[in-house]
Amino acid sequence: MQAAEATRRECWKCHAESGAALVCPRCAAVQPLPADADLFAVLGLPRQLALDLPDLERRYHAASRTVHPDRFQTAGPREREFSLAASAAVNRAYRTLRDPVARGRYWLELYGARLGDGGPQVPPAIAAEVFETQEKLEELRAAASPERRREVEALRDGFTGRLGVLRDALCALYASANGGAPSLDELKCRLSEIAYLRTLLGDIEDAMGEGLRGTDHRH
């Protein structure tokens, strides 16, 4: 994965120095991007977890207009191909960096610490809740009843609210780093808890759907 740093590149079309720009500053030709281009660099951002979201929005729209394939419909096949690739990279950078969770996961990837490395593990902070939730879901699947559904709905609502709190805490963690970053272990721990809660919410929705079908079938 390339670092978000100044890169000396030569424009493929006019041979002027293009640096890390999406288009050549001299001839405005779209420049090729490596498949693993740093998403911060794609939008001209410093590599840091705390981002100014309005600035990110402005950079995205400016970059999107600059490399949009509609602007290069009459260009040669090579430049049209570069335009499509650059446009896809700009869209991916925006989708990833605007979301604090996706941004954190991408940060781990940049530093070789993917979230799933080492296999799935229940975060200690929610281990007891995971056990309790799975028990209640099994009860709901076995015999749906209004009381059991209310219990599971309460769990769902609680986890949904907790996810919001965890996302806010993640943003606060980024901001407290003052342009730096938390340790990879701390970031991985925070993101693991969010990922597991999302999985639990998916399990809850599936079990509630199965419970409804079971109720319909019995009637």
Backbone as CSV, one residue per row, in Angstrom:
resi,resn,N_x,N_y,N_z,CA_x,CA_y,CA_z,C_x,C_y,C_z
1,MET,0.846,-1.187,0.000,0.000,0.000,0.000,0.881,1.236,0.000
2,GLN,0.622,2.151,-0.912,1.468,3.320,-1.021,1.176,4.316,0.085
3,ALA,2.213,4.985,0.539,2.033,6.006,1.560,1.537,7.286,0.934
4,ALA,0.832,8.107,1.740,0.349,9.397,1.263,1.501,10.385,1.356
5,GLU,2.370,10.341,0.375,3.538,11.193,0.394,3.772,11.744,-1.002
6,ALA,4.616,12.769,-1.091,4.926,13.363,-2.378,5.574,12.310,-3.270
7,THR,5.062,12.169,-4.475,5.553,11.171,-5.412,6.015,11.864,-6.681
8,ARG,7.219,11.538,-7.121,7.725,12.132,-8.355,7.291,11.265,-9.524
9,ARG,6.367,11.804,-10.321,5.892,11.072,-11.485,5.947,11.972,-12.708
10,GLU,6.051,11.338,-13.842,6.083,12.066,-15.105,4.806,11.780,-15.866
11,CYS,4.187,12.814,-16.412,2.956,12.645,-17.189,3.228,11.751,-18.393
12,TRP,2.364,10.784,-18.579,2.522,9.851,-19.689,2.305,10.526,-21.046
13,LYS,1.634,11.689,-21.023,1.255,12.334,-22.287,2.211,13.459,-22.690
14,CYS,2.517,14.375,-21.759,3.374,15.518,-22.106,4.728,15.467,-21.414
15,HIS,4.922,14.481,-20.526,6.187,14.236,-19.828,6.547,15.315,-18.806
16,ALA,5.604,16.188,-18.482,5.839,17.140,-17.396,5.747,16.390,-16.068
17,GLU,6.333,16.952,-15.022,6.230,16.320,-13.717,4.807,16.493,-13.198
18,SER,4.157,15.384,-12.859,2.755,15.438,-12.424,2.588,15.196,-10.937
19,GLY,3.636,14.729,-10.252,3.533,14.448,-8.831,2.460,13.418,-8.546
20,ALA,1.685,13.640,-7.493,0.629,12.695,-7.122,-0.740,13.154,-7.612
21,ALA,-0.771,14.161,-8.500,-2.043,14.721,-8.960,-2.824,13.710,-9.799
22,LEU,-4.151,13.828,-9.740,-4.998,12.953,-10.558,-4.890,13.293,-12.028
23,VAL,-4.662,14.592,-12.334,-4.487,15.025,-13.721,-3.200,15.840,-13.812
24,CYS,-2.605,15.839,-14.989,-1.363,16.574,-15.198,-1.618,18.079,-15.083
25,PRO,-0.830,18.803,-14.295,-1.042,20.245,-14.163,-0.748,21.017,-15.444
26,ARG,-0.015,20.397,-16.385,0.286,21.102,-17.633,-0.744,20.818,-18.723
27,CYS,-1.007,19.538,-18.988,-1.889,19.207,-20.124,-3.254,18.682,-19.694
28,ALA,-3.488,18.519,-18.406,-4.778,18.076,-17.848,-5.144,16.639,-18.222
29,ALA,-4.148,15.839,-18.638,-4.420,14.433,-18.923,-4.580,13.664,-17.617
30,VAL,-5.557,12.761,-17.571,-5.738,11.930,-16.378,-4.542,11.002,-16.238
31,GLN,-4.029,10.918,-15.018,-2.857,10.094,-14.765,-3.250,8.703,-14.260
32,PRO,-2.459,7.689,-14.591,-2.764,6.336,-14.103,-2.535,6.232,-12.600
33,LEU,-3.389,5.469,-11.939,-3.252,5.231,-10.507,-2.944,3.759,-10.272
34,PRO,-2.059,3.464,-9.335,-1.840,2.051,-9.014,-3.095,1.451,-8.394
35,ALA,-3.237,0.150,-8.524,-4.437,-0.520,-7.998,-4.581,-0.324,-6.492
36,ASP,-3.454,-0.196,-5.786,-3.495,-0.041,-4.325,-3.198,1.399,-3.916
37,ALA,-3.653,2.346,-4.734,-3.403,3.762,-4.439,-3.921,4.132,-3.053
38,ASP,-3.148,4.907,-2.322,-3.537,5.370,-0.994,-4.775,6.261,-1.113
39,LEU,-5.850,5.912,-0.418,-7.106,6.637,-0.574,-7.048,8.041,-0.011
40,PHE,-6.209,8.280,0.970,-6.019,9.651,1.454,-5.385,10.500,0.362
41,ALA,-4.350,9.946,-0.283,-3.639,10.684,-1.334,-4.536,10.937,-2.536
42,VAL,-5.439,10.001,-2.835,-6.340,10.175,-3.983,-7.114,11.483,-3.866
43,LEU,-7.509,11.848,-2.648,-8.255,13.087,-2.436,-7.369,14.223,-1.910
44,GLY,-6.056,14.010,-1.978,-5.134,15.060,-1.573,-5.146,15.349,-0.091
45,LEU,-5.440,14.340,0.713,-5.540,14.511,2.167,-4.293,13.993,2.861
46,PRO,-3.949,14.586,4.006,-2.873,13.995,4.806,-3.354,12.674,5.381
47,ARG,-2.435,11.752,5.587,-2.832,10.465,6.141,-3.005,10.609,7.649
48,GLN,-4.248,10.832,8.075,-4.581,10.913,9.489,-6.034,10.522,9.680
49,LEU,-6.360,10.009,10.850,-7.704,9.502,11.105,-8.726,10.608,11.347
50,ALA,-8.294,11.710,11.930,-9.209,12.835,12.161,-9.291,13.665,10.890
51,LEU,-10.474,13.738,10.304,-10.658,14.468,9.058,-11.717,15.549,9.220
52,ASP,-11.550,16.616,8.457,-12.550,17.673,8.361,-13.552,17.231,7.294
53,LEU,-14.742,16.801,7.721,-15.697,16.203,6.776,-16.176,17.178,5.697
54,PRO,-16.454,18.454,6.014,-16.801,19.387,4.927,-15.660,19.523,3.906
55,ASP,-14.417,19.519,4.373,-13.278,19.580,3.459,-13.212,18.317,2.606
56,LEU,-13.453,17.166,3.234,-13.491,15.906,2.484,-14.550,15.966,1.392
57,GLU,-15.724,16.494,1.736,-16.817,16.621,0.762,-16.399,17.496,-0.414
58,ARG,-15.784,18.638,-0.121,-15.350,19.553,-1.187,-14.306,18.895,-2.092
59,ARG,-13.358,18.237,-1.484,-12.310,17.578,-2.271,-12.896,16.477,-3.155
60,TYR,-13.845,15.748,-2.603,-14.470,14.677,-3.380,-15.168,15.236,-4.616
61,HIS,-15.988,16.260,-4.416,-16.734,16.802,-5.560,-15.791,17.408,-6.601
62,ALA,-14.735,18.089,-6.148,-13.778,18.677,-7.085,-13.057,17.582,-7.870
63,ALA,-12.599,16.534,-7.174,-11.890,15.442,-7.847,-12.822,14.685,-8.780
64,SER,-14.063,14.478,-8.350,-15.029,13.756,-9.178,-15.292,14.490,-10.488
65,ARG,-15.437,15.811,-10.395,-15.647,16.598,-11.628,-14.419,16.532,-12.534
66,THR,-13.252,16.564,-11.947,-12.016,16.618,-12.724,-11.782,15.360,-13.553
67,VAL,-12.100,14.182,-12.989,-11.781,12.929,-13.679,-13.012,12.206,-14.207
68,HIS,-14.175,12.830,-14.130,-15.403,12.130,-14.543,-15.309,11.676,-15.995
69,PRO,-15.692,10.443,-16.283,-15.583,9.912,-17.650,-16.306,10.744,-18.704
70,ASP,-17.367,11.464,-18.332,-18.076,12.292,-19.315,-17.171,13.359,-19.915
71,ARG,-16.176,13.785,-19.174,-15.255,14.811,-19.664,-14.275,14.262,-20.697
72,PHE,-14.189,12.951,-20.792,-13.166,12.344,-21.649,-13.760,11.416,-22.704
73,GLN,-15.014,11.680,-23.066,-15.678,10.829,-24.056,-15.001,10.876,-25.417
74,THR,-14.389,12.024,-25.747,-13.741,12.151,-27.062,-12.224,11.940,-26.974
75,ALA,-11.724,11.598,-25.793,-10.291,11.341,-25.638,-9.946,9.964,-26.200
76,GLY,-8.663,9.672,-26.244,-8.218,8.374,-26.727,-8.567,7.273,-25.744
77,PRO,-8.490,6.022,-26.201,-8.878,4.896,-25.339,-8.055,4.804,-24.059
78,ARG,-6.781,5.163,-24.130,-5.935,5.076,-22.940,-6.408,6.047,-21.862
79,GLU,-6.688,7.288,-22.271,-7.112,8.277,-21.292,-8.512,7.982,-20.770
80,ARG,-9.381,7.429,-21.605,-10.711,7.043,-21.133,-10.590,5.951,-20.069
81,GLU,-9.671,5.019,-20.286,-9.450,3.962,-19.300,-8.931,4.543,-17.988
82,PHE,-7.986,5.484,-18.083,-7.454,6.120,-16.876,-8.546,6.901,-16.152
83,SER,-9.446,7.526,-16.921,-10.531,8.296,-16.325,-11.472,7.394,-15.530
84,LEU,-11.821,6.265,-16.100,-12.704,5.327,-15.406,-12.066,4.829,-14.108
85,ALA,-10.769,4.484,-14.175,-10.077,3.990,-12.991,-9.959,5.075,-11.921
86,ALA,-9.641,6.311,-12.346,-9.500,7.411,-11.385,-10.836,7.745,-10.748
87,SER,-11.912,7.734,-11.541,-13.239,8.022,-11.015,-13.650,6.971,-9.980
88,ALA,-13.351,5.703,-10.271,-13.665,4.627,-9.318,-12.866,4.799,-8.028
89,ALA,-11.591,5.201,-8.150,-10.754,5.396,-6.968,-11.256,6.563,-6.126
90,VAL,-11.693,7.639,-6.779,-12.226,8.806,-6.058,-13.488,8.417,-5.296
91,ASN,-14.366,7.669,-5.933,-15.604,7.240,-5.270,-15.311,6.312,-4.090
92,ARG,-14.371,5.404,-4.288,-14.017,4.486,-3.196,-13.389,5.252,-2.040
93,ALA,-12.521,6.203,-2.349,-11.887,7.000,-1.290,-12.940,7.744,-0.475
94,TYR,-13.913,8.327,-1.146,-14.950,9.083,-0.447,-15.809,8.176,0.414
95,ARG,-16.251,7.054,-0.145,-17.093,6.128,0.626,-16.358,5.612,1.861
96,THR,-15.083,5.337,1.718,-14.308,4.771,2.820,-13.989,5.802,3.888
97,LEU,-13.546,6.985,3.468,-13.030,7.958,4.425,-14.116,8.766,5.127
98,ARG,-15.313,8.854,4.525,-16.355,9.646,5.188,-16.951,8.914,6.390
99,ASP,-16.818,7.586,6.419,-17.380,6.777,7.503,-16.271,6.443,8.496
100,PRO,-16.407,6.823,9.766,-15.320,6.599,10.729,-14.956,5.134,10.920
101,VAL,-15.930,4.243,10.808,-15.635,2.819,10.977,-14.859,2.287,9.777
102,ALA,-15.346,2.594,8.571,-14.642,2.163,7.359,-13.244,2.778,7.301
103,ARG,-13.135,4.022,7.746,-11.830,4.705,7.764,-10.866,3.986,8.696
104,GLY,-11.360,3.587,9.872,-10.516,2.872,10.821,-10.084,1.516,10.303
105,ARG,-10.990,0.799,9.654,-10.647,-0.506,9.084,-9.610,-0.346,7.985
106,TYR,-9.771,0.699,7.171,-8.801,0.960,6.113,-7.437,1.301,6.711
107,TRP,-7.446,2.051,7.808,-6.196,2.402,8.485,-5.452,1.143,8.930
108,LEU,-6.185,0.184,9.475,-5.571,-1.077,9.872,-4.955,-1.779,8.668
109,GLU,-5.660,-1.779,7.540,-5.137,-2.406,6.330,-3.841,-1.735,5.879
110,LEU,-3.825,-0.400,5.953,-2.625,0.335,5.545,-1.398,-0.115,6.324
111,TYR,-1.620,-0.469,7.589,-0.495,-0.834,8.443,-0.424,-2.342,8.704
112,GLY,-1.049,-3.111,7.806,-0.916,-4.554,7.859,-1.550,-5.225,9.050
113,ALA,-2.637,-4.659,9.547,-3.298,-5.227,10.737,-4.788,-5.366,10.479
114,ARG,-5.163,-6.199,9.536,-6.575,-6.363,9.193,-7.382,-6.840,10.399
115,LEU,-8.641,-6.419,10.430,-9.487,-6.699,11.595,-9.709,-8.188,11.804
116,GLY,-9.806,-8.953,10.726,-10.101,-10.378,10.860,-8.896,-11.252,11.130
117,ASP,-7.694,-10.674,11.169,-6.498,-11.477,11.410,-6.574,-12.179,12.766
118,GLY,-6.201,-13.438,12.780,-6.231,-14.192,14.031,-7.554,-14.892,14.278
119,GLY,-8.498,-14.773,13.324,-9.781,-15.450,13.468,-10.762,-14.651,14.301
120,PRO,-12.059,-14.985,14.204,-13.078,-14.247,14.948,-12.973,-14.465,16.447
121,GLN,-12.998,-13.391,17.193,-12.938,-13.470,18.651,-13.970,-12.513,19.237
122,VAL,-14.695,-12.980,20.226,-15.687,-12.123,20.878,-14.953,-11.117,21.755
123,PRO,-15.175,-9.804,21.541,-14.533,-8.804,22.405,-14.937,-9.023,23.854
124,PRO,-14.002,-9.012,24.797,-14.316,-9.265,26.216,-15.409,-8.344,26.757
125,ALA,-15.469,-7.082,26.238,-16.430,-6.110,26.767,-17.876,-6.536,26.547
126,ILE,-18.120,-7.418,25.557,-19.511,-7.787,25.275,-19.721,-9.299,25.313
127,ALA,-18.754,-10.045,25.829,-18.852,-11.510,25.808,-20.101,-12.014,26.519
128,ALA,-20.404,-11.463,27.694,-21.575,-11.924,28.451,-22.856,-11.615,27.694
129,GLU,-22.908,-10.435,27.057,-24.108,-10.059,26.302,-24.294,-10.939,25.073
130,VAL,-23.204,-11.332,24.449,-23.283,-12.221,23.289,-23.913,-13.547,23.699
131,PHE,-23.460,-14.100,24.813,-23.992,-15.384,25.298,-25.489,-15.256,25.599
132,GLU,-25.858,-14.186,26.296,-27.265,-13.986,26.654,-28.129,-13.805,25.404
133,THR,-27.622,-13.047,24.452,-28.385,-12.787,23.229,-28.605,-14.065,22.442
134,GLN,-27.557,-14.876,22.289,-27.708,-16.115,21.526,-28.709,-17.057,22.196
135,GLU,-28.730,-17.067,23.523,-29.709,-17.891,24.240,-31.137,-17.443,23.918
136,LYS,-31.359,-16.130,23.965,-32.698,-15.602,23.709,-33.113,-15.835,22.257
137,LEU,-32.146,-15.764,21.340,-32.467,-16.007,19.931,-32.842,-17.463,19.711
138,GLU,-32.151,-18.364,20.388,-32.500,-19.777,20.277,-33.907,-20.029,20.809
139,GLU,-34.254,-19.373,21.910,-35.605,-19.512,22.469,-36.646,-18.980,21.487
140,LEU,-36.347,-17.860,20.844,-37.286,-17.283,19.891,-37.467,-18.198,18.689
141,ARG,-36.357,-18.778,18.208,-36.447,-19.688,17.060,-37.235,-20.943,17.426
142,ALA,-37.048,-21.411,18.669,-37.712,-22.647,19.082,-39.211,-22.452,19.274
143,ALA,-39.598,-21.338,19.846,-41.021,-21.095,20.110,-41.252,-19.590,20.230
144,ALA,-41.689,-19.001,19.134,-41.920,-17.554,19.135,-43.135,-17.221,19.988
145,SER,-43.014,-16.149,20.755,-44.131,-15.660,21.552,-43.986,-14.148,21.662
146,PRO,-45.085,-13.435,21.923,-44.978,-11.972,22.068,-43.961,-11.557,23.126
147,GLU,-43.902,-12.305,24.231,-42.966,-11.943,25.310,-41.519,-12.080,24.849
148,ARG,-41.230,-13.208,24.158,-39.860,-13.413,23.689,-39.486,-12.364,22.639
149,ARG,-40.435,-12.028,21.776,-40.149,-11.014,20.756,-39.850,-9.665,21.408
150,ARG,-40.599,-9.325,22.451,-40.346,-8.061,23.135,-38.957,-8.043,23.769
151,GLU,-38.542,-9.170,24.331,-37.204,-9.244,24.926,-36.123,-9.046,23.859
152,VAL,-36.320,-9.698,22.713,-35.324,-9.593,21.638,-35.335,-8.194,21.035
153,GLU,-36.514,-7.609,20.903,-36.603,-6.235,20.391,-35.880,-5.260,21.319
154,ALA,-36.000,-5.498,22.627,-35.305,-4.637,23.588,-33.792,-4.764,23.433
155,LEU,-33.323,-5.997,23.203,-31.894,-6.197,22.949,-31.473,-5.475,21.679
156,ARG,-32.267,-5.601,20.632,-31.958,-4.941,19.357,-31.853,-3.428,19.538
157,ASP,-32.828,-2.849,20.226,-32.820,-1.398,20.424,-31.615,-0.959,21.264
158,GLY,-31.280,-1.771,22.257,-30.129,-1.448,23.092,-28.825,-1.497,22.316
159,PHE,-28.669,-2.522,21.470,-27.447,-2.640,20.668,-27.361,-1.523,19.629
160,THR,-28.510,-1.148,19.067,-28.511,-0.061,18.073,-28.037,1.245,18.715
161,GLY,-28.567,1.546,19.908,-28.130,2.749,20.605,-26.659,2.682,20.984
162,ARG,-26.218,1.500,21.373,-24.817,1.340,21.764,-23.888,1.535,20.564
163,LEU,-24.314,1.086,19.392,-23.502,1.297,18.193,-23.280,2.785,17.939
164,GLY,-24.336,3.574,18.120,-24.207,5.015,17.934,-23.205,5.617,18.906
165,VAL,-23.250,5.154,20.151,-22.308,5.645,21.164,-20.879,5.259,20.800
166,LEU,-20.694,4.031,20.311,-19.356,3.561,19.952,-18.799,4.325,18.760
167,ARG,-19.653,4.650,17.792,-19.199,5.434,16.647,-18.765,6.832,17.097
168,ASP,-19.547,7.442,17.989,-19.176,8.766,18.509,-17.851,8.691,19.270
169,ALA,-17.671,7.627,20.043,-16.434,7.458,20.801,-15.239,7.260,19.866
170,LEU,-15.481,6.593,18.744,-14.418,6.387,17.763,-13.975,7.725,17.167
171,CYS,-14.935,8.575,16.821,-14.611,9.905,16.292,-13.849,10.725,17.328
172,ALA,-14.263,10.613,18.592,-13.572,11.342,19.658,-12.140,10.838,19.824
173,LEU,-11.953,9.536,19.659,-10.610,8.957,19.742,-9.726,9.513,18.633
174,TYR,-10.275,9.601,17.423,-9.509,10.164,16.302,-9.111,11.612,16.599
175,ALA,-10.070,12.389,17.084,-9.815,13.812,17.336,-8.783,14.002,18.438
176,SER,-8.784,13.128,19.439,-7.868,13.284,20.568,-6.425,12.991,20.184
177,ALA,-6.224,12.356,19.017,-4.864,12.006,18.600,-4.109,13.212,18.047
178,ASN,-4.817,14.344,17.808,-4.176,15.574,17.333,-3.321,15.351,16.086
179,GLY,-3.906,14.711,15.092,-3.190,14.468,13.841,-2.412,13.170,13.823
180,GLY,-2.268,12.537,14.987,-1.602,11.248,15.040,-2.628,10.129,14.938
181,ALA,-2.393,9.055,15.653,-3.329,7.929,15.608,-3.208,7.126,16.889
182,PRO,-4.312,6.494,17.314,-4.229,5.594,18.464,-3.389,4.379,18.088
183,SER,-3.025,3.579,19.072,-2.273,2.363,18.768,-3.148,1.439,17.922
184,LEU,-2.505,0.618,17.118,-3.253,-0.308,16.273,-4.061,-1.279,17.130
185,ASP,-3.519,-1.689,18.277,-4.245,-2.608,19.154,-5.513,-1.963,19.702
186,GLU,-5.417,-0.698,20.105,-6.604,-0.010,20.628,-7.649,0.166,19.540
187,LEU,-7.198,0.571,18.353,-8.126,0.760,17.247,-8.793,-0.558,16.880
188,LYS,-8.017,-1.613,16.852,-8.558,-2.924,16.514,-9.608,-3.359,17.532
189,CYS,-9.353,-3.077,18.810,-10.299,-3.429,19.875,-11.612,-2.679,19.693
190,ARG,-11.538,-1.382,19.438,-12.758,-0.576,19.253,-13.555,-1.071,18.042
191,LEU,-12.865,-1.305,16.938,-13.543,-1.719,15.711,-14.107,-3.131,15.826
192,SER,-13.431,-3.985,16.577,-13.934,-5.350,16.778,-15.267,-5.342,17.518
193,GLU,-15.371,-4.480,18.527,-16.621,-4.394,19.276,-17.760,-3.915,18.373
194,ILE,-17.479,-2.911,17.535,-18.492,-2.413,16.599,-18.884,-3.505,15.614
195,ALA,-17.901,-4.213,15.079,-18.180,-5.264,14.097,-19.018,-6.378,14.715
196,TYR,-18.721,-6.739,15.957,-19.458,-7.827,16.589,-20.892,-7.410,16.913
197,LEU,-21.062,-6.166,17.332,-22.423,-5.691,17.593,-23.242,-5.669,16.307
198,ARG,-22.620,-5.288,15.205,-23.326,-5.319,13.918,-23.729,-6.738,13.554
199,THR,-22.834,-7.690,13.806,-23.160,-9.095,13.542,-24.326,-9.557,14.410
200,LEU,-24.294,-9.177,15.695,-25.395,-9.537,16.590,-26.722,-8.959,16.108
201,LEU,-26.697,-7.709,15.647,-27.929,-7.088,15.147,-28.446,-7.845,13.927
202,GLY,-27.531,-8.281,13.059,-27.959,-9.086,11.917,-28.577,-10.397,12.354
203,ASP,-27.968,-11.035,13.352,-28.522,-12.292,13.883,-29.914,-12.066,14.479
204,ILE,-30.072,-10.950,15.173,-31.369,-10.632,15.789,-32.433,-10.447,14.714
205,GLU,-32.114,-9.694,13.673,-33.094,-9.476,12.603,-33.466,-10.792,11.932
206,ASP,-32.471,-11.654,11.695,-32.750,-12.953,11.085,-33.654,-13.796,11.981
207,ALA,-33.339,-13.828,13.274,-34.125,-14.645,14.202,-35.547,-14.125,14.335
208,MET,-35.711,-12.800,14.332,-37.056,-12.232,14.424,-37.863,-12.561,13.171
209,GLY,-37.204,-12.562,12.023,-37.892,-12.954,10.791,-38.312,-14.410,10.833
210,GLU,-37.412,-15.267,11.320,-37.750,-16.685,11.440,-38.881,-16.891,12.443
211,GLY,-38.862,-16.109,13.513,-39.918,-16.221,14.511,-41.267,-15.844,13.952
212,LEU,-41.279,-14.796,13.111,-42.535,-14.378,12.485,-43.061,-15.458,11.555
213,ARG,-42.133,-16.061,10.751,-42.578,-17.115,9.838,-43.116,-18.302,10.613
214,GLY,-42.455,-18.596,11.758,-42.930,-19.708,12.563,-44.312,-19.444,13.124
215,THR,-44.557,-18.210,13.536,-45.878,-17.834,14.067,-46.930,-17.942,12.979
216,ASP,-46.583,-17.441,11.771,-47.541,-17.514,10.662,-47.867,-18.959,10.317
217,HIS,-46.839,-19.805,10.360,-47.037,-21.191,10.001,-47.975,-21.882,10.994
218,ARG,-47.823,-21.573,12.263,-48.664,-22.235,13.258,-50.124,-21.782,13.163
219,HIS,-50.314,-20.548,12.612,-51.685,-20.079,12.473,-52.174,-20.249,11.054
